[in-house]
């Protein structure tokens, strides 16, 4: 672990550490929640002196005092195990700080009022688990000797480091968050010509070793199962060329190679590591021609019995869609009501609609609101630079009754696209602004609205900015609904590149959960874990607010490449002919094979017609039930449904039947 430096001056980062200065170039790239004082007069944390000589503390971040808003907190994200925060050389620091890491408890800092040295460490955390961490910083009362008058808190830099062990390092103790298990642990099984040593004279872990050398050409193997997020193989790393050969490790079916060799001989050396695994159950198998195995380290978990029952992964299928309307303005949709029409221009370029100011009336873009609950999100380029230039969301009942949610000079702080959202539930409209990657709640109002859209307030003074709409999304809600779950199940929402957006748990006595989406149209991943931390369901797709997804069988049936879960009950239409033959496909999306699969026809509610349907695996021999002994992971099986209409049936209405699916 790094040497503690709290209270010391670090003019330069220590070896292996990285430094990020509080300067303008790092705002909104590394640091979030830091404002431009010239544009945000009431900013809490703000940069002083732009990018002026940060290594000499000529620029810094300053804070005046709490505003009781989101701006009271700034944040940053780093990958590593340690970080430090430095305060500026100045005789008057008004407030201390407190720090929260990965959403945990707040920890007090050590800002001093009269600081006589540059880059004084006022907070450090040196023993975090290896990985990516989000750090939030805010106030924590006055410093000793401070008065609540004309004083600021000044910070100058952040240092961070990934000091975790690397392959080849000696690792006499497991790092924080890791637990070590000896090579003789009964949960590790061996096969092949291994030599077992006990009471070794060297500093091996627990004084034991399992050794395999090249004198026997048969590979030595060992395997185990663990629950956790990372694995390290601890070994005696030999400098003998006989150990400079590839060994193979297979984790969850994926193989890699490593060596038990290092130019410098090392006892309890790190031979191999695999980090950032999904938190769950993993299987490991090692095959080696030459290796001296000492122990295994597990991150955030432990070895478990290889006989553990790994629950099969099931599917997460869409039951209901929340999508109502999406317009990216590649063309002009006739559903929009535009007033006055002369203020709109869609011909400048494809992909946005421009709203220009009108001198004497508000410019409105409206669409009829669907009955019931609704949510609207507007993505636009609009940065007012003059007083009186205002535009934003419009919730409209009539000329005398409407709600405006406007962007104006006062709150505009960057040229980045603006995003506004309004969510209606039982005539209550909740309004949100997106200032970072998430929407921030602003206010609520009541209105029984008939139309929704965008408004640009009247006035065309010099310098007024047009409002360019890039996209409008309308859904039934801003929530993703997940059903048919179990209490205490964990739901993880990720973006398309697997950054975690949120983690939620199903409450006791509940079988579902609603989670907010970062956008009403969100390309991402939902993962569902059981109480043991095992991944049981995963879905990657474009989600819309209001969508409902249910957890079910890992097997699914499709017809013409479309899953039956996504089709209407009457998808086949009316049966006017005497006989119809339909080809369907049964697919196994599981991580393993499923056995004893049965497919049968059953009655749908009280509806008739199910006795007309029969099943076949070859298109020739039909029966009421199909039996498939095994369906391998990722494989498919075609089958046919033949419907023979009763010749005495004359009514002209749909027939219904269920296709029942079961398996072990």
C-alpha positions in Angstrom: 0.0 0.0 0.0 1.1 3.6 -0.6 2.8 5.6 2.1 0.3 7.9 3.8 0.9 11.6 3.0 -2.1 13.3 4.7 -1.0 16.8 5.8 2.1 16.7 3.7 3.0 18.9 0.7 3.4 17.0 -2.7 4.7 19.4 -5.2 4.7 16.6 -7.8 2.8 13.3 -7.8 4.6 10.3 -6.4 6.0 7.7 -8.7 3.2 5.7 -10.2 0.6 8.4 -9.5 -1.3 10.6 -12.0 -2.3 14.2 -11.3 -5.3 16.2 -12.5 -5.2 19.9 -11.8 -8.2 22.0 -11.2 -8.0 23.9 -14.4 -10.5 24.8 -17.2 -9.3 22.1 -19.5 -10.3 19.4 -17.0 -13.8 20.7 -16.4 -16.6 18.4 -17.8 -13.9 16.0 -18.9 -12.4 14.8 -15.6 -14.3 16.9 -13.1 -18.1 17.2 -13.2 -20.2 19.8 -11.3 -17.7 22.6 -11.7 -19.1 25.7 -13.2 -17.9 28.7 -15.2 -18.2 31.7 -12.8 -18.6 34.1 -15.7 -21.7 32.3 -17.0 -22.9 30.9 -13.7 -22.8 33.8 -11.3 -24.2 31.7 -8.4 -21.9 28.7 -9.0 -20.8 26.8 -5.9 -17.6 25.3 -7.2 -15.8 27.3 -9.9 -12.4 27.6 -11.7 -10.2 30.6 -11.0 -7.7 31.7 -13.6 -8.6 29.2 -16.3 -5.5 27.2 -17.3 -2.8 29.5 -15.8 0.3 27.5 -14.7 -1.5 24.8 -12.7 1.8 23.2 -11.5 2.4 26.4 -9.5 -1.1 26.7 -8.2 -1.8 29.7 -10.4 -5.3 28.2 -11.2 -7.5 26.4 -8.8 -11.1 25.5 -7.8 -12.8 27.8 -5.3 -16.1 27.5 -3.4 -18.1 30.1 -1.6 -20.6 28.2 0.5 -23.5 25.8 0.3 -26.4 26.6 -2.0 -28.4 23.5 -1.1 -28.5 22.4 -4.7 -26.8 19.7 -6.8 -24.0 22.3 -7.4 -22.9 21.8 -3.8 -21.2 18.5 -5.0 -18.5 18.1 -7.6 -17.4 14.6 -8.7 -14.7 12.7 -10.7 -14.2 9.1 -11.7 -10.9 7.3 -11.8 -9.6 3.7 -12.2 -7.2 2.5 -9.5 -7.0 1.8 -5.8 -5.9 5.2 -4.3 -6.5 9.0 -4.6 -5.6 12.2 -2.9 -7.1 15.7 -2.8 -4.8 18.8 -2.4 -5.6 22.2 -1.0 -4.0 25.5 -2.1 -1.4 27.5 -0.2 -3.5 30.3 1.2 -4.1 31.7 4.8 -7.9 31.5 4.8 -9.8 28.3 3.9 -13.4 28.8 4.9 -14.8 25.2 4.8 -13.6 21.7 5.4 -14.6 19.0 2.8 -16.2 15.6 3.0 -15.9 12.9 0.5 -18.2 10.0 -0.7 -16.8 7.1 -2.6 -19.0 4.8 -4.8 -22.1 6.0 -3.1 -21.0 5.0 0.4 -20.8 7.0 3.6 -19.4 10.5 3.7 -15.9 10.7 5.1 -14.5 13.9 6.7 -11.5 15.7 5.1 -8.6 17.6 6.8 -8.6 21.1 5.3 -6.8 23.5 7.5 -7.7 27.2 7.7 -4.2 28.7 7.4 -2.3 26.4 4.9 1.4 27.4 4.6 2.4 24.9 1.8 1.5 24.2 -1.8 -0.4 21.1 -2.8 -1.1 20.0 0.8 -2.9 16.7 1.0 -6.2 17.3 2.8 -7.8 13.9 2.0 -6.5 10.5 0.9 -7.8 7.0 0.5 -5.2 4.4 -0.2 -6.9 1.0 0.0 -9.8 0.8 -2.4 -10.5 -2.3 -4.3 -8.9 -2.3 -7.8 -11.4 -0.9 -10.3 -13.3 2.2 -11.4 -14.5 4.5 -8.6 -16.8 7.6 -8.5 -15.8 10.2 -6.0 -18.1 13.1 -4.8 -16.9 16.1 -2.8 -18.8 18.7 -0.8 -18.7 20.8 2.3 -18.4 19.8 6.0 -18.6 22.8 8.2 -16.1 25.6 8.9 -12.4 25.0 9.4 -10.9 25.7 12.8 -10.4 29.5 13.0 -12.7 30.3 10.0 -15.3 32.9 10.0 -18.4 32.9 7.8 -17.3 36.0 5.9 -15.6 36.8 2.6 -13.6 33.5 2.6 -13.4 30.6 0.1 -12.2 27.0 0.1 -9.4 26.4 -2.5 -8.4 23.1 -4.0 -5.7 22.6 -6.5 -5.3 19.0 -7.7 -6.3 15.4 -7.5 -3.7 12.6 -7.5 -4.8 9.0 -8.2 -3.0 5.7 -8.8 -3.5 2.1 -9.7 -1.0 0.5 -7.3 -2.5 -3.0 -7.4 -0.2 -5.9 -8.0 0.9 -6.8 -11.5 1.8 -10.2 -13.0 5.4 -10.9 -11.8 5.1 -9.0 -8.5 5.6 -10.7 -5.2 2.3 -10.7 -3.2 2.8 -12.0 0.3 -0.6 -10.8 1.4 -3.9 -10.5 -0.5 -4.8 -6.9 -1.4 -7.9 -5.2 0.1 -11.1 -6.8 -1.2 -9.2 -10.1 -1.9 -9.2 -13.4 0.1 -6.4 -16.0 -0.2 -7.1 -19.8 -0.4 -4.3 -22.4 0.0 -3.4 -24.9 -2.8 -4.5 -27.7 -0.4 -8.0 -26.3 0.0 -10.5 -29.2 -0.5 -12.5 -27.1 -2.9 -9.6 -27.4 -5.4 -9.4 -30.7 -7.3 -6.3 -32.0 -9.0 -5.6 -34.5 -11.8 -2.3 -35.6 -13.3 1.3 -36.0 -12.0 1.4 -33.4 -9.2 4.0 -33.4 -6.4 2.6 -32.1 -3.1 5.0 -30.4 -0.6 4.2 -29.6 3.0 6.2 -27.8 5.6 8.3 -26.1 2.9 11.5 -24.3 4.2 10.7 -21.2 2.2 8.1 -18.5 2.7 5.3 -20.3 0.7 1.7 -19.6 1.7 0.8 -22.0 4.5 4.1 -23.8 3.8 2.5 -25.9 1.1 2.9 -26.3 -2.7 1.6 -28.3 -5.6 4.4 -28.7 -8.2 4.3 -30.0 -11.8 7.5 -30.2 -13.8 8.4 -31.3 -17.3 9.8 -34.7 -16.3 6.4 -36.2 -17.0 4.8 -35.2 -20.3 1.3 -35.6 -19.0 -0.3 -32.2 -18.2 -1.2 -31.4 -14.6 -4.7 -30.0 -14.1 -6.6 -28.4 -11.3 -10.0 -26.8 -11.2 -12.3 -25.0 -8.8 -15.5 -22.9 -8.7 -15.7 -19.5 -7.1 -18.1 -16.7 -6.5 -16.6 -13.2 -7.0 -15.3 -10.6 -9.4 -11.7 -11.5 -9.9 -9.1 -14.2 -9.6 -5.3 -14.4 -9.1 -3.0 -17.4 -9.2 -0.2 -17.2 -6.7 2.8 -19.3 -7.4 6.6 -19.8 -7.0 7.7 -18.0 -10.1 10.8 -19.8 -11.3 13.7 -18.3 -13.3 14.5 -21.8 -14.7 13.8 -22.0 -18.5 11.8 -25.2 -18.0 9.0 -23.1 -16.5 9.1 -20.6 -19.4 6.2 -22.5 -21.1 2.6 -21.7 -21.7 -0.1 -23.0 -19.3 -3.8 -22.7 -20.1 -6.5 -21.3 -17.8 -10.1 -21.6 -18.8 -12.6 -19.3 -17.1 -16.3 -19.9 -17.9 -15.3 -21.6 -21.1 -12.9 -18.9 -22.3 -9.2 -19.9 -22.4 -6.0 -17.8 -22.0 -2.3 -18.7 -21.5 0.1 -17.7 -18.8 3.6 -18.8 -17.5 5.0 -19.9 -14.2 8.2 -18.2 -15.1 9.8 -14.9 -14.2 13.4 -13.6 -14.8 13.6 -12.9 -11.1 12.7 -15.8 -8.8 9.7 -14.9 -6.7 8.0 -16.8 -3.8 4.3 -16.1 -3.6 4.5 -14.3 -7.0 1.5 -13.3 -9.1 1.4 -15.6 -12.1 -2.0 -14.7 -13.5 -4.9 -12.4 -12.8 -8.4 -11.8 -14.3 -10.2 -8.7 -13.1 -13.6 -7.1 -13.7 -15.6 -10.4 -14.0 -19.3 -10.3 -13.5 -20.2 -10.6 -9.8 -21.4 -14.2 -9.7 -20.3 -17.9 -9.9 -17.4 -18.8 -12.2 -15.7 -22.1 -13.1 -11.9 -22.3 -13.5 -9.7 -25.1 -15.0 -5.9 -24.9 -15.4 -3.8 -27.3 -17.5 0.0 -27.0 -17.3 3.2 -28.7 -18.4 5.2 -27.0 -15.7 4.0 -24.9 -12.7 4.5 -24.4 -9.0 1.1 -23.6 -7.6 0.8 -22.0 -4.1 -2.6 -20.3 -3.7 -5.5 -18.6 -5.3 -6.8 -15.1 -4.4 -10.5 -14.3 -5.0 -11.8 -10.8 -5.2 -15.1 -10.0 -3.5 -15.9 -13.6 -2.8 -14.7 -17.1 -2.1 -14.2 -20.6 -3.3 -17.4 -22.6 -3.4 -18.2 -26.3 -4.0 -17.9 -27.4 -7.6 -21.3 -29.2 -7.0 -23.0 -25.9 -6.6 -26.2 -25.7 -8.7 -25.8 -22.8 -11.2 -29.2 -21.6 -12.1 -29.9 -21.5 -15.9 -30.1 -18.1 -17.5 -33.6 -17.3 -18.5 -34.9 -14.8 -21.1 -36.1 -11.3 -20.5 -38.8 -10.7 -23.1 -40.8 -7.6 -23.9 -44.4 -7.8 -22.8 -45.5 -4.2 -23.5 -43.9 -1.3 -25.4 -43.9 2.2 -23.9 -42.9 3.8 -27.2 -45.5 6.3 -28.5 -43.7 8.5 -31.0 -40.1 9.3 -32.0 -39.1 12.0 -34.5 -35.6 12.7 -35.6 -36.8 15.2 -38.1 -35.3 13.6 -41.2 -38.6 14.7 -42.8 -41.5 16.7 -41.5 -44.2 14.6 -39.9 -47.8 15.8 -40.5 -48.8 15.0 -36.9 -47.1 18.3 -35.8 -49.0 21.5 -35.4 -46.8 24.5 -36.2 -47.7 28.1 -35.4 -46.8 30.3 -37.2 -45.7 27.9 -39.9 -43.4 30.6 -41.4 -41.2 30.4 -38.3 -40.1 26.9 -39.1 -37.3 25.7 -41.4 -36.5 22.0 -42.0 -34.5 22.6 -45.2 -31.2 23.8 -43.7 -30.0 20.2 -43.2 -31.4 16.8 -42.6 -31.9 15.7 -39.0 -33.2 18.8 -37.3 -36.0 21.3 -37.3 -35.2 25.0 -36.8 -37.6 27.3 -34.9 -37.0 31.0 -35.6 -38.2 33.8 -33.3 -41.4 35.7 -34.2 -41.6 39.4 -33.3 -45.2 39.4 -32.0 -46.2 35.9 -31.1 -44.9 32.7 -29.5 -43.7 30.0 -31.9 -45.2 26.7 -31.0 -44.6 23.1 -32.2 -47.4 20.9 -30.8 -48.7 17.3 -31.1 -51.8 15.8 -29.6 -51.3 14.2 -26.2 -52.3 10.5 -26.0 -54.8 9.6 -23.2 -53.3 8.6 -19.9 -49.8 8.9 -18.7 -47.1 10.2 -21.0 -43.5 11.5 -21.1 -41.8 13.7 -23.6 -38.1 14.4 -24.1 -36.7 17.1 -26.3 -33.1 17.1 -27.5 -32.1 20.5 -28.9 -29.3 22.9 -29.7 -30.3 26.2 -28.0 -28.0 28.5 -26.1 -29.6 31.9 -25.4 -27.1 34.8 -25.1 -29.5 37.7 -24.6 -31.9 38.7 -21.9 -35.5 37.8 -22.9 -34.5 35.0 -25.3 -36.4 32.0 -23.9 -37.6 28.6 -25.2 -38.3 25.1 -24.0 -41.1 22.6 -23.3 -44.8 23.5 -23.7 -47.6 21.6 -22.0 -50.8 23.0 -23.6 -54.5 22.9 -22.8 -55.6 26.2 -24.3 -54.3 29.7 -24.7 -55.1 30.6 -21.1 -54.0 27.3 -19.5 -50.6 26.0 -20.3 -47.2 25.2 -18.6 -43.9 26.4 -19.9 -40.5 25.0 -18.9 -38.0 27.4 -20.4 -34.3 27.6 -21.1 -32.9 31.2 -20.7 -29.8 33.2 -20.4 -29.7 32.8 -16.6 -29.3 29.0 -16.6 -27.5 28.5 -19.9 -23.8 27.6 -19.3 -22.5 25.7 -22.3 -23.1 25.2 -26.1 -23.8 21.5 -25.6 -27.2 20.2 -26.7 -30.0 20.8 -24.2 -32.3 18.1 -23.1 -35.6 18.7 -21.3 -38.1 16.1 -20.1 -41.6 16.2 -18.7 -43.4 13.2 -17.2 -47.1 13.2 -16.7 -48.9 10.9 -14.2 -52.6 11.6 -13.5 -52.3 15.2 -14.7 -49.2 16.0 -12.6 -46.3 17.1 -14.8 -42.8 16.6 -13.4 -40.1 18.6 -15.2 -36.4 17.7 -15.6 -33.2 19.2 -17.1 -30.3 17.1 -18.2 -27.0 18.8 -17.1 -24.7 15.8 -17.2 -25.6 12.2 -18.0 -28.7 12.2 -15.8 -31.9 14.2 -15.6 -32.2 16.5 -12.6 -35.7 17.1 -11.2 -36.7 20.8 -11.3 -40.4 21.3 -10.4 -44.0 19.9 -10.7 -47.3 21.4 -11.9 -50.8 20.3 -12.5 -52.7 20.5 -15.9 -55.2 18.4 -17.8 -53.3 19.0 -21.1 -54.4 18.2 -24.6 -51.2 18.9 -26.5 -47.4 18.8 -25.8 -44.4 20.2 -27.6 -41.9 23.1 -27.8 -42.3 26.8 -27.5 -40.0 29.7 -28.5 -41.1 32.9 -26.8 -41.9 35.9 -28.9 -39.4 38.6 -29.7 -36.7 38.9 -32.3 -34.2 41.3 -30.9 -30.7 41.3 -32.3 -28.7 38.4 -30.9 -31.8 36.1 -30.2 -30.9 32.5 -31.0 -33.0 30.1 -33.0 -34.0 26.8 -31.4 -32.8 23.7 -33.3 -34.7 20.5 -32.4 -32.6 17.3 -33.0 -35.1 14.8 -31.7 -38.3 14.4 -29.8 -39.2 11.2 -28.0 -42.7 10.5 -26.5 -43.4 7.4 -24.4 -45.8 6.3 -21.7 -43.3 6.9 -18.8 -39.7 7.4 -18.0 -39.6 4.1 -16.1 -38.5 0.7 -17.3 -40.9 -1.9 -15.8 -39.5 -5.3 -15.0 -41.9 -8.1 -13.9 -42.0 -11.8 -12.9 -38.9 -11.4 -10.7 -38.3 -12.5 -7.1 -37.9 -10.5 -4.0 -34.3 -9.4 -3.3 -33.2 -9.9 -6.9 -30.7 -7.4 -8.1 -31.3 -5.4 -11.3 -28.3 -3.7 -12.9 -28.8 -1.2 -15.7 -25.8 -0.5 -18.0 -25.2 1.5 -21.1 -24.2 -0.1 -24.4 -20.5 -0.2 -23.4 -21.3 -1.8 -20.0 -20.9 1.2 -17.7 -23.2 0.8 -14.7 -26.0 3.3 -14.7 -27.9 2.1 -11.6 -28.3 -0.9 -9.3 -31.6 -1.7 -7.7 -33.1 -4.5 -5.6 -36.6 -6.0 -5.7 -38.3 -5.2 -2.5 -39.7 -7.9 -0.1 -43.1 -9.3 -1.1 -42.7 -7.8 -4.6 -42.3 -9.5 -8.0 -41.4 -6.5 -10.0 -39.5 -3.2 -10.0 -39.6 0.1 -11.9 -36.2 1.7 -12.7 -35.7 5.2 -14.2 -34.1 5.3 -17.6 -31.3 7.9 -18.4 -33.3 8.8 -21.6 -36.7 7.9 -22.9 -34.9 6.1 -25.7 -32.0 4.2 -24.2 -29.6 1.7 -25.8 -28.4 -0.4 -23.0 -28.3 -3.6 -21.0 -30.4 -5.0 -18.2 -28.9 -7.7 -16.0 -30.8 -9.6 -13.3 -29.0 -11.4 -10.5 -30.5 -13.8 -7.9 -29.9 -13.6 -4.1 -26.6 -15.5 -4.5 -25.3 -13.0 -7.1 -25.7 -15.4 -10.0 -26.6 -13.8 -13.4 -30.0 -15.3 -14.3 -31.2 -13.0 -17.1 -29.7 -10.4 -19.5 -31.2 -8.3 -22.3 -29.4 -5.8 -24.5 -31.6 -3.7 -26.7 -33.0 -0.2 -27.2 -35.4 0.4 -24.3 -38.2 3.0 -24.2 -39.7 4.6 -21.2 -42.8 2.6 -20.1 -41.5 -0.7 -21.7 -42.4 -3.8 -19.7 -40.1 -6.8 -19.7 -40.8 -10.1 -18.0 -38.4 -12.8 -16.9 -39.3 -16.2 -18.3 -37.9 -19.3 -19.9 -34.6 -19.2 -21.7 -36.3 -21.0 -24.6 -38.2 -18.9 -27.1 -40.4 -19.7 -30.1 -40.2 -17.5 -33.2 -42.1 -17.4 -36.5 -40.6 -15.7 -39.5 -37.7 -14.6 -37.2 -40.1 -12.7 -34.9 -40.6 -14.0 -31.3 -44.1 -15.1 -30.4 -43.8 -13.0 -27.3 -43.6 -9.9 -29.5 -46.6 -10.7 -31.8 -50.3 -10.1 -31.3 -52.5 -13.1 -30.4 -54.2 -12.8 -33.8 -51.0 -12.5 -35.7 -51.9 -15.3 -38.1 -55.1 -13.5 -39.1 -58.4 -15.1 -40.0 -58.4 -18.7 -41.2 -60.5 -18.7 -44.4 -58.8 -21.8 -45.8 -59.4 -25.4 -44.7 -55.8 -26.2 -43.7 -52.7 -24.1 -42.8 -49.1 -25.1 -42.2 -46.9 -22.8 -40.1 -43.2 -23.3 -39.5 -41.8 -22.2 -36.1 -38.4 -22.3 -34.5 -37.5 -23.2 -30.9 -34.2 -21.5 -29.8 -32.2 -22.0 -26.6 -30.6 -18.7 -25.4 -29.3 -20.4 -22.2 -25.6 -20.5 -21.2 -26.0 -24.3 -21.1 -28.1 -27.1 -22.6 -31.7 -27.8 -21.5 -33.2 -31.3 -21.4 -36.6 -32.9 -21.5 -38.1 -30.2 -23.6 -41.8 -30.6 -24.3 -44.0 -28.5 -26.7 -47.7 -29.0 -26.7 -51.0 -27.4 -27.8 -53.3 -26.1 -25.0 -56.6 -24.3 -24.8 -56.5 -20.5 -24.6 -58.9 -19.3 -21.9 -62.3 -20.5 -23.0 -61.6 -20.1 -26.7 -62.2 -22.9 -29.2 -60.0 -24.1 -32.1 -57.1 -25.6 -30.1 -58.2 -29.1 -31.1 -57.5 -28.2 -34.7 -53.8 -27.7 -34.2 -51.1 -30.5 -34.3 -47.3 -30.5 -34.1 -44.5 -32.1 -36.0 -40.7 -32.2 -35.9 -40.3 -33.3 -39.5 -43.4 -31.9 -41.3 -44.8 -35.3 -41.9 -45.8 -37.0 -38.6 -48.1 -34.9 -36.4 -49.0 -35.3 -32.7 -50.4 -33.3 -29.8 -47.0 -33.0 -28.0 -43.4 -32.9 -29.1 -40.6 -34.3 -27.0 -37.0 -33.1 -27.5 -34.4 -34.8 -25.3 -31.7 -32.1 -25.4 -31.4 -28.6 -26.9 -27.8 -27.4 -26.7 -26.8 -23.8 -25.7 -27.3 -21.4 -28.6 -29.0 -24.0 -30.8 -32.4 -24.1 -32.6 -34.9 -26.7 -33.6 -37.6 -26.2 -36.3 -41.1 -27.6 -35.9 -44.4 -27.3 -37.7 -47.9 -26.5 -36.6 -50.7 -27.8 -38.8 -54.2 -26.3 -38.3 -57.0 -28.3 -39.9 -60.3 -26.4 -39.8 -63.5 -28.2 -38.7 -65.6 -28.5 -41.9 -68.8 -27.8 -39.9 -67.4 -24.5 -38.5 -68.9 -21.6 -40.5 -68.2 -18.6 -38.2 -65.8 -15.9 -39.4 -63.7 -15.1 -36.3 -60.1 -15.8 -35.1 -59.2 -19.1 -33.4 -57.0 -19.2 -30.4 -54.6 -21.8 -28.9 -51.6 -21.7 -26.6 -48.3 -23.3 -27.3 -47.1 -24.7 -24.0 -43.4 -25.0 -23.4 -41.7 -26.9 -20.5 -38.2 -28.2 -19.8 -35.8 -29.1 -17.0 
